[in-house]
Amino acid sequence: MERRKIPILNEKIDPFILWYIFKKSIIFSAVIFILAIGAALVYLRYTPPLYKASSVIQIKNDVDKTNQILEINTSKSDEVNLNQTIELLRSPEFLKRTFNKLPLNVTYFSQGTFLAFELYRSSPFNIEYQISNPYFYRLPFYVSFIDRSVILKYGADKKEKTIPINKWVDLDGLKLKLNVTDSNAVKEQTEKIKTDSYYFIINDSDYVQNFNSNLLEVFVLNGEANTIQINFTDKNPVKATEIVKTIAEEFINFDVEKKVESSKLILKFIEEQSKLIYRTIDSLEEQLLIFKNSHNISFSTEDEKGGALSKYEQLTDKIQQEIEDVELELFSYNKLISKLEQKPDLPTFELISLIPNSNPIVMSIINKIQTLDDQKELALSSKTPNSFQIKTINGQIEKQRKTLIDLLKANSQRLNDKKTLLIEKQNKYKQSEFGDNALSDLDYLKIKRLYDINVGYYNKLLEKKAEYLISQAGSVSQNIILQNAIAPSEPISPSKKMILVIAIILALLISLSFVVIRYLMYNEITSVEDVQSYTDAKVLGIIPLYKSKLPVSQLLIDIKPNSIFSESFRACRSSIEFIQKDPQQNIISVSSTISGEGKTFFAINLAGIFALQNKRVVLIDLDLRRPRIHIGFNVDNSKGVSTVLIGKNKIEDCIKKSKLPTLDFITAGPIPPNPSELISSPSYDSFIKQLSEKYDFVIIDTPPLGLVSDALTIFKSSHFPVYVMKSHFSKRSFLYNVNHLIDDKKIQNLMILINAFDFEKSKYGNQYGYSYNYGYGYISDTQNHYYEDVPIRKKSFFRKLLRLLGI
C-alpha cells in the first residue's frame, strides 16, 4: 500500500469515531445546554416585557351633506385617501388632544429587587402638583412611607424632604400634594422593600407627546377594504390598551365634531342670509304697496300684468340684442377709423384683425393695399425711395387708405342710423302695449318680480335650514372601529418560546461545532487502516481493551488463558515465530512514543504468552529512568540491570522468578545518573549476549522513543523491535517516529502493536474479532472478555442504552 502523508486534520469520515467523540462530548454539551437555558431563563426573568395593543378602523368616504342638501354636484373623487387619515392620526395636535385625556402627566413606579414596574392606574397613591420650575420635570421622586408621613428623595444628591400625606407642600418651584388611595398596598410593598419602594416622575406635555408617539405605529392594513391598524407598544399592557382605544375613539369623536362644526357654520350662514332676505322682502312689500296706491296701474289682475310684461320682455330682449350687436360693430369701426387717422401706414394684418364681420368691400380695399405694399417692397430691391416708381406706388397706397377711411365712416354712419331706428321701434312698442302709464306699469312689474324672487329664495333657505337641522341631529361618523383594543396577555418581547428556541439552537450549534472541531482535530490511531495508510511498518497484532481497572502493568494471560485477550497475545507470538528465521534471533524490544501507551503491559504479557509455550523467556526492564516491571511483579528493585552493567552484581544474582516456571525477569535496579552511557557501553552488549544464549527469547522493555534516545540503541541491537501504539490515545503524528526509524535509522523488522483496541465500539470489531475467535467455539462476554465460566445474561434495555451512550 502506498504510504500517504500524515494529515494535520482528520481527513476521513468515520461514523464510529464521530459517535465516539459525540459520547465524549456529552458532558460538555449538557453543560452548554444548561448554561444556555439558564441564561435564557435569566434573560426572561430580568428583561422588562413589551406588550402590543392593536385596533383596526375602517375609513368610509362620507357624502358631503352640504352638497347633498343643496343639490350640488361636484367632481370630487369618491376614493378614500388613507394616507391623509394616517397623517391625522400621527399629527402632534391630534395626539396631544388624545394624550391629554389619559393620566400620562405623572408616571408611577414600583421598585422591585432588580426591576421597576409602572403602576398605570394601579398606584396606591397619587399626586397633585403645580410646577413653576422646569427642573422638576422628568426628575425621579423616590417615596418612602413612614407612619403618617412620606420621605421624598430627589435630585442628583438625593435631597430628602419629609412631607405629610394629603397636604400641600412647597419644594421651591413645585407645589405638591400626595394622596394615599390604598394603604394596604403601600404597607405590603414597604415590607418587601424597606426604602424607596415607590417613585414617580412628572412629565411635561412635550415629553409625553414625543415619547409616546415614537411607540405608536399606524399603517394601512388593507387598501381595498380601507382599513387602518393602530399599534402601540409599552411595558404596561393596560396602558398600551388604553392609549390605542383612546386614539381610536378620539378619531371617531373628532370626525363627528368636524361634521357638527361644519353644520353649525352652514346653519349660521343660512340664518344670516334668511335675515337679510327677510328685510329685503319687507322693504319690497312696502314699496309695492306705496307704488300701487300712488300710481294708476292699467292691469286689472296680476296675471294680466305678468302676461303683458312677459310678452314685452321677449320683444324688447330681441330688440335689445340687436342694439347690442350694432353697438359692438359700431365700436369696431370707430376703433379702426381712429387707428387709421392716427397711423395711416397701419399694417394690413392689423387692419384685417380689426374689421368686424369681414366686410367684403372693405376686405377688397385692404387686399389692394396689401398688393401695392408687395409691389413697393419688390421695387425697393432695385429702386431708391425717391424714384418715380416708388412715389407712384406710395400715391396709390395713400389713395386706397383714404378710400378705406371714407368707407369705414360711411358704414359707421349707417350703423348709427340703424341703432336709432331700433330704439324708436322699442319705444313705439312700449307705447302701444302700455299706453300713457307704461313707465309706471313696468316699474311696478319689475318690483313685483324682484319681490317674488326674494320670497322664493327665502322659502328655499327655510327649507334647507330644516333639512340641515335634521341632518345635524343625526350626525354620526361613518368610520367604524372593526377591532377594539384588548389588553394583551402575552408580551411580544421577549418571547419565551423564541428565546428558549434560540437558546437551544445556540447550545446545539455550539455543541455541534465543538464535536465537529474535535472530530477535525481528532488525529489519534483508531484502526489498523490508520497504521497501514501512513507507514510501511507491519502490524504485529491488536491487543483488545482490558476494561477492568489495572493500577499497574501486570501479568494477566495466565489468569484466563483461553480468553480473547490471551488469544490476541498468542496471535502476536505466532507472528513473531513466523518471521523468526533463526532461533538465535530471539531478542524482542518493546517501546512507544510516550508513556501510557502500554509498552510495559505488552512486554510483560508477551513474555508470559511465550512462557506458556514452555519457552525459556527472560523479561528485562531497560527503562532505567522510570522502571515499572518490579511494580508489576511486586518485587524489590534494589538490584537489577543498572547494578549488572556497572559490575556491582552478576546476572544470576539479579534474575528473579515469576509464577510461571519458564518466565524469568530482571528489574531495572536503582536509577542510575547516566542511563544512556550504560546502555551504550560494551557491558550492555555482553549482558544481552549472555541472556540471548541462555534463553529462548529475550524481551526488553525500553524507554519511550519519543522522549529519550536509549531505546534507539536497544532497537538497533534487537531482532524484533515492536512499537506500541494505543488505540484512541496515540496520535497519528507518532507515526513520523516510526517512519524515521525505518527510513533514517534503518531499523529492520520494525512492527507496530495496536494496544487497547475496543472491538465492540469499532467498525472493525466483527472482522478482527472473528480472526481471534476462529476455531475455539466459545462465547465472549463483553464485560470481562473471557470465554469460559461466565454465565450469559440478557441485558436489559436500560443497560443497553447506558452502554450505548458510554455511561
Secondary structure, DSSP 8 states (H G I E B T S, - for coil): -------SS--S--HHHHHHHHHHTHHHHHHHHHHHHHHHHHHHHHS--BEEEEEEEE------HHHHHTT----------HHHHHHHHH-HHHHHHHHTTSS-SEEEEEE-SS-EEE-TTT-SEEEEEEES-GGGTT--EEEEEETTEEEEEETTTTEEEEEETTSEEE-SSEEEEEEES-HHHHHHHHHHSSS--EEEEE--HHHHHHHHHHTEEEEEEETTTTEEEEEEEES-HHHHHHHHHHHHHHHHHHHHHHHHHHHHHHHHHHHHHHHHHHHHHHHHHHHHHHHHHHS----SSHHHHHHHHHHHHHHHHHHHHHHHHHHHHHHHHHHHHHHHHH-TT--HHHHHHH-GGG-HHHHHHHHHHHHHHHHHHHHTTTS-TTSHHHHHHHHHHHHHHHHHHHHHHHHHHHHHHHHHHHHHHHHHHHHHHHGGGHHHHHHHHHHHHHHHHHHHHHHHHHHHHHHHHHHHHT---S-EEEE-----SS-SBS-HHHHHHHHHHHHHHHHHHHHHHHHHH--B--SHHHHHHH---EEEEEEE---S--SS----TTTSTTSHHHHHHHHHHHHHHHH--STT--EEEEEESSTTSSHHHHHHHHHHHHHTTT--EEEEE---SS--HHHHHT---SSSHHHHHTTSS-HHHH-EE-SSTTEEEE---S--S-HHHHHHSHHHHHHHHHHHHHSSEEEEE---TTT-SHHHHHHHT-SEEEEEEETTTSBGGGHHHHHHHHHTS--TT-EEEEEEE-STTSTTHHHHHHHHHTTT-----TTT---SS-------HHHHHHHHTT-
